Amino acid sequence: MPYYGVVARDDVPEQLATRVAQLLDTLHTNTDGRAMLARMPLSRFELADDQRYRIIEDFLHKFSQTVYPLDGVKK
């Protein structure tokens, strides 16, 4: 499950958001990038997609069905 998330607002141009994601995804590949990551402290960023967050969606659905109904949770 993703630990931290970095997202772009919907008014950020897709090309810019993609470029920032590429840069973050490769920070661990050079000395300066590793130094920046060490200050956070992170070893690297990982790109995520909908599949990566499926575990959270499944948990929220199960929680909403068995513990307490949550608005906006659909399956």
C-alpha positions as CSV (number, residue, x, y, z in Angstrom):
1,M,0.0,0.0,0.0
2,P,1.3,3.5,-0.8
3,Y,2.7,5.3,2.2
4,Y,2.8,8.8,1.0
5,G,1.1,10.2,-2.0
6,V,2.0,13.1,-4.3
7,V,-0.8,14.3,-6.5
8,A,-1.3,17.2,-8.9
9,R,-4.4,19.4,-8.9
10,D,-6.6,19.1,-11.9
11,D,-5.6,22.6,-13.1
12,V,-1.9,21.6,-13.5
13,P,-1.1,20.8,-17.1
14,E,-0.8,17.1,-17.6
15,Q,2.6,17.5,-19.4
16,L,4.0,19.3,-16.3
17,A,2.5,16.7,-13.9
18,T,4.0,13.9,-15.9
19,R,7.4,15.5,-16.0
20,V,7.5,16.1,-12.2
21,A,6.4,12.5,-11.7
22,Q,9.3,11.3,-13.9
23,L,11.8,13.5,-12.1
24,L,10.6,12.2,-8.7
25,D,10.7,8.6,-9.9
26,T,14.3,8.9,-10.9
27,L,15.7,10.9,-7.9
28,H,17.3,7.7,-6.4
29,T,19.4,7.3,-9.5
30,N,21.9,10.1,-8.9
31,T,24.0,11.4,-6.0
32,D,22.1,14.8,-5.6
33,G,18.7,13.0,-5.8
34,R,19.7,10.5,-3.2
35,A,20.9,13.3,-0.9
36,M,17.5,15.0,-1.2
37,L,15.7,11.8,-0.5
38,A,17.8,11.1,2.6
39,R,16.7,14.3,4.1
40,M,13.0,13.3,3.9
41,P,13.9,10.3,4.8
42,L,12.9,8.2,1.7
43,S,14.8,5.8,-0.4
44,R,12.8,6.5,-3.5
45,F,9.5,7.5,-5.0
46,E,7.3,5.0,-6.8
47,L,4.8,5.7,-9.5
48,A,1.3,4.4,-8.7
49,D,-1.8,3.7,-10.7
50,D,-5.3,2.7,-9.8
51,Q,-4.3,-0.9,-9.3
52,R,-1.8,0.1,-6.6
53,Y,-4.7,1.8,-4.6
54,R,-7.1,-1.1,-5.0
55,I,-6.3,-2.5,-1.6
56,I,-7.6,0.8,0.0
57,E,-10.7,0.8,-2.2
58,D,-11.4,-2.8,-1.2
59,F,-10.9,-2.0,2.5
60,L,-13.2,1.0,2.5
61,H,-15.9,-1.0,0.7
62,K,-15.7,-3.8,3.3
63,F,-15.6,-1.3,6.2
64,S,-18.7,0.5,4.7
65,Q,-20.6,-2.8,4.3
66,T,-19.7,-4.3,7.7
67,V,-18.8,-1.6,10.2
68,Y,-20.2,1.8,9.3
69,P,-21.6,3.1,6.0
70,L,-19.4,5.7,4.3
71,D,-20.7,8.2,1.8
72,G,-19.3,7.8,-1.7
73,V,-18.0,4.3,-1.3
74,K,-19.2,2.1,-4.1
75,K,-18.2,-1.3,-5.4
